[in-house]
Amino acid sequence: MRDLDGRIFLSATDLMRFMGCPHATSLDLAHMRGTGPEPGDNTEDAALLQKQGDAHEAEHLSQLKEAERSIVEIERGKLGENAEATRAALAAGPDVVFQGAFLSGSWGGWSDFLERVDTPSALGAFSYEVADTKLKRRAHPKHVLQLVLYSDLLTEIQGAAPEFAHVELGDGTRATLRLADYSAYARMARDRLEAFVADPQPTRPMPCADCGLCRWAEHCDSVWRAEDSLFNVASISRGQVKKLEAAGVHTLEVLSTLNHPIRSMAENTRQRLVTQARLQQARKTGEPDYELRAPQPSKGFDLLPEPQPGDLFYDIEGDPHYEGGLEYLHGIWFDGQFQTFWAHDHDAEAQALSDLLAFFRARIAAYPTARIYHYAPYEITALKRLTTKYGIGEAWSRFKQSRGDPQCSDGLSSRPQG
Ligand code: SF4
């Protein structure tokens, strides 16, 4: 977002940020006008992602060069000048334009790659489609906003709308999107942002998936602390905050002593939130504490089977941003000790999988009634992916899944949450 002589220019990043959290746009606008707080520095995570994103883009560029595609690189400088250079580059018809820039109306920015296709356009017997590099393994709805924006700006230059746009994903695969399927949504999003910038509506910080990498995270956190916000209550949802505020409960402290039902809120939910708030209120001046919930039949711990000799407790950690993704740690708690299987690259990942399955095999052979407990479905998903990827342990894993043994129905037992 930039203000050039009183005119605001918007980018794909502004659009993606607005659709994730309009409050971030409010803060961006206030900061640009010199009336808001200062943004924080990039978090270490954001800096790491940026670095890995740059490396992923450079890798794709070098692959195109190795394939001897003709490439025009636009050296990043002033947006207006880069946009002019991009127009000239597109007219010349190379296979690829790297870092092509666009500027039209209120919108502009730099795409990653513009790829020549054989569809005729005002440029000649060819035209271009947008391809962006992203670290994720799947295209995200936000990518659509960016791809449609650049494709619309590209349409103005080549006089023909591209049919497709592409995402070079972090696992080396390519996702291709038919733009007609997404254009209406993306243009509606742009209209909404333009209307918001022209006439900003009041917003407030509300935790969302974007907070982790947001440059306003410190500021919003300070607001929630200063307000003793209900959003500080662990595991509270937006819907629950809305119901509580409608009932006049606005702070964690007030919630901690709430002793009457809340409209449209289940009583056990209210009690859980009050207990959580009470513990956090006490924590403000005291030591961390906990309260056990009253046991309920067929709920929580009551869902757990009887312990068996040799039971294992398994967890897995992965880095989705590593090139191709990496499950870098398998951890197992058993017999009062912790066993790790580390992997810092793909060769080690295959070895760690092999060692892990050998460990499981030996353990289950020694303790046939033992279970392998894990927290969520991710462990199963990741192990299936790894066994397929490396061709290791597929037969054993299929055998475990087909046993139908109630004590080891799929080789792993989900630990109930609650
Ligand atoms: S930290 Fe979260 S609530 Fe605050 S502006 Fe960023 S995304 Fe929005």
Residues whose N, C-alpha, C, O or C-beta is under 5 A from the ligand:
A	BS01	SF4	C21 H23 A24 P205 M206 P207 C208 D210 C211 C214 W216 A217 C220
